[in-house]
Amino acid sequence: MDKAILKTLVYADIFDYPLTLREVHKWLIGKKANLRQVEKALGKKDLLVSKRRYRERQSAIYFKKAKFISLFLKIIPWIKLVGVSGSLAMNNAGKKDDIDLFLVITKNRLWISRLLALGLLSLTGQRRKVGDKGKKIAGKLCLNIFLEEDCLEQKTKDIYLAHEVLQMKVLWQRDDIYSRYLSDNEWVFRFLPNWTSGQDLRFMNNDLRIKNHKSKIVNHKSLIDYIESLTKWFQLKIMQRPKGMERIEDGALYFHPQDVREKILKLYKQKLAGLDK
């Protein structure tokens, strides 16, 4: 138990993110346990600090903003889920941070949906643009991840991506796609067996709207397929060469210019090695 708790605290420490008792239990790495067992092992230590409280307050502001602006994306019928990822998903956002969005898209509608989503965010004036830095990115929305509904499973399986999968918070969804996302990534529970969502998803579904569009979408399928191919060609033509963790795959787009994953895993292994000395 002690080693599992140390692993969990070491991982959180990399992000300068102190954990509460319940969060140590929720994110406990590699060991199934109840809350009482974790509390006993910790000796009821209080892990809250002033930086944590500040970031929680800032995150609440940014989360409300993300939730409001994400409603504009409901206009696009092929978007099945919009969620927040990154530091905001863990209530750990600073005032200078941007807001990372995670989208699940209907099969074969990724590129047209991305183009429309970028256009809508640009109209709100809240889109983070390529090349923006410093104050320009504060509170702006960045479309970081697009996954088509049949490409939800993360191919790389490690503690970092297990956290990324489970940290994502749903802003709204259609067709209960979030349950499919968790099911397709069931491997994450080998790393974090105590995790529970903590979100009430009953009012985040918007099934009626997508059903109303289905007949029209089927009738114009060939035209939309052509537009999908055209928008894919256009966007690939103007995109910069991928770097860091940026990846362009069939049915999936990842836009993380800095390879944070490798850095985090390296630090995590180093800190774990220090515990054994």
Secondary structure as GFF3:
##gff-version 3
##sequence-region A 1 277
A	DSSP	alpha_helix	2	14	.	.	.	ID=ss1
A	DSSP	alpha_helix	21	26	.	.	.	ID=ss2
A	DSSP	alpha_helix	35	42	.	.	.	ID=ss3
A	DSSP	alpha_helix	50	70	.	.	.	ID=ss4
A	DSSP	three_ten_helix	71	75	.	.	.	ID=ss5
A	DSSP	beta_strand	79	85	.	.	.	ID=ss6
A	DSSP	alpha_helix	86	89	.	.	.	ID=ss7
A	DSSP	beta_strand	99	105	.	.	.	ID=ss8
A	DSSP	alpha_helix	110	124	.	.	.	ID=ss9
A	DSSP	three_ten_helix	134	137	.	.	.	ID=ss10
A	DSSP	beta_strand	141	148	.	.	.	ID=ss11
A	DSSP	alpha_helix	159	167	.	.	.	ID=ss12
A	DSSP	beta_strand	169	173	.	.	.	ID=ss13
A	DSSP	alpha_helix	177	184	.	.	.	ID=ss14
A	DSSP	three_ten_helix	186	190	.	.	.	ID=ss15
A	DSSP	alpha_helix	207	219	.	.	.	ID=ss16
A	DSSP	alpha_helix	221	238	.	.	.	ID=ss17
A	DSSP	beta_strand	247	249	.	.	.	ID=ss18
A	DSSP	beta_strand	252	254	.	.	.	ID=ss19
A	DSSP	alpha_helix	260	275	.	.	.	ID=ss20
###
